[in-house]
Amino acid sequence: QVQLVESGGGLVQPGGSLRLSCAASGRSFVIYAWAWYRQVPGMERELVASMALGSSPTTYADSVKGRFTISRNKANNMAYLQMNSLEPEDTAVYYCKVKSHIGVAWGQGTQVTVSS
């Protein structure tokens, strides 16, 4: 089983930036794709950005295009979400998700609050 731990959330003012990190650990796993989701109370969890290995392009929700960037470090099994020009509407719990040869795994989430 793959375990995921997110970090990097916090309180930031509108227009500010945050970088979320997701660390994957476990025994002998191969990750095929990474993704970041977010969820606000009472709403469904929504896809923010995804990255599949190989030639598949990264994808972004329309609401974050041009502001957020997903990336990964294959050597240490980590993924990142660089979030710039943050808006109050970006306030949510952000979750990391991976697809591996074992299955799908989710992290516990990290809170991002954008407020002045």
C-alpha positions as CSV (number, residue, x, y, z in Angstrom):
1,Q,0.0,0.0,0.0
2,V,1.1,3.5,-0.8
3,Q,1.0,6.1,2.0
4,L,0.7,9.8,1.1
5,V,1.5,12.8,3.4
6,E,0.7,16.3,2.3
7,S,2.3,19.5,3.7
8,G,2.6,23.1,2.9
9,G,-0.9,24.4,3.6
10,G,-1.6,27.4,5.7
11,L,-3.0,30.9,5.7
12,V,-2.1,33.3,2.9
13,Q,-3.3,36.7,1.8
14,P,-5.0,37.1,-1.6
15,G,-2.4,37.4,-4.3
16,G,0.1,35.3,-2.3
17,S,1.7,31.9,-3.1
18,L,1.9,28.5,-1.4
19,R,3.7,25.3,-2.4
20,L,2.1,22.1,-1.4
21,S,4.1,18.9,-1.2
22,C,3.0,15.3,-1.3
23,A,5.4,12.5,-0.2
24,A,4.7,8.9,-1.2
25,S,6.0,6.0,0.8
26,G,5.5,2.2,1.0
27,R,7.0,-1.0,-0.3
28,S,7.9,-1.5,-3.9
29,F,5.4,0.7,-5.7
30,V,5.3,2.2,-9.2
31,I,3.3,5.4,-9.5
32,Y,1.5,6.0,-12.8
33,A,-0.1,9.3,-12.1
34,W,-0.3,12.1,-9.5
35,A,-3.2,14.4,-8.9
36,W,-4.3,17.2,-6.6
37,Y,-7.9,17.7,-5.5
38,R,-9.6,20.1,-3.3
39,Q,-12.8,20.2,-1.3
40,V,-14.8,22.7,0.6
41,P,-17.5,21.8,3.2
42,G,-20.7,20.8,1.5
43,M,-19.2,20.5,-1.9
44,E,-17.8,17.5,-3.9
45,R,-14.1,17.0,-4.2
46,E,-12.8,18.6,-7.4
47,L,-9.8,17.9,-9.5
48,V,-7.3,20.7,-9.5
49,A,-4.4,19.3,-11.5
50,S,-3.1,15.9,-12.7
51,M,0.0,14.5,-14.1
52,A,0.3,11.1,-15.7
53,L,3.7,9.6,-16.5
54,G,4.8,9.2,-20.1
55,S,3.6,11.4,-22.9
56,S,0.2,12.4,-21.4
57,P,0.0,16.1,-20.8
58,T,-0.7,17.7,-17.4
59,T,-4.3,18.9,-16.9
60,Y,-5.7,21.7,-14.8
61,A,-9.1,22.9,-13.7
62,D,-10.1,26.0,-15.7
63,S,-10.2,28.0,-12.4
64,V,-6.5,27.5,-11.7
65,K,-5.0,27.5,-15.2
66,G,-2.1,29.9,-15.4
67,R,-1.8,30.2,-11.6
68,F,-1.1,26.6,-10.4
69,T,1.6,24.2,-11.5
70,I,1.9,20.5,-10.7
71,S,5.3,18.9,-10.7
72,R,7.0,15.8,-9.4
73,N,10.4,14.5,-8.3
74,K,10.6,10.9,-9.4
75,A,13.8,10.3,-7.4
76,N,12.2,10.9,-4.1
77,N,8.6,10.0,-4.9
78,M,7.2,13.5,-4.3
79,A,4.8,15.7,-6.1
80,Y,4.2,19.4,-5.7
81,L,1.5,22.0,-6.4
82,Q,2.8,25.5,-6.8
83,M,0.0,27.9,-6.3
84,N,0.4,31.6,-7.3
85,S,-2.0,34.5,-7.3
86,L,-4.2,32.8,-4.8
87,E,-7.8,33.9,-4.4
88,P,-10.2,33.5,-1.5
89,E,-12.1,31.0,-3.8
90,D,-9.0,28.8,-3.6
91,T,-9.7,28.2,0.1
92,A,-10.2,24.4,0.6
93,V,-8.7,21.3,1.9
94,Y,-6.2,20.0,-0.7
95,Y,-5.7,16.3,-1.2
96,C,-3.0,14.4,-3.0
97,K,-3.9,11.3,-4.9
98,V,-1.8,8.7,-6.7
99,K,-2.5,5.8,-9.0
100,S,0.0,3.0,-8.7
101,H,0.2,-0.6,-9.8
102,I,-1.3,-1.4,-6.4
103,G,-4.3,0.9,-6.7
104,V,-5.4,4.4,-5.7
105,A,-4.2,6.2,-2.6
106,W,-5.2,9.5,-1.0
107,G,-3.5,11.7,1.5
108,Q,-5.1,13.1,4.6
109,G,-5.4,16.6,3.2
110,T,-3.9,20.0,4.0
111,Q,-5.9,23.2,4.7
112,V,-5.3,26.2,2.5
113,T,-7.0,29.4,3.6
114,V,-6.8,32.6,1.5
115,S,-7.9,35.6,3.4
116,S,-6.9,39.1,4.3
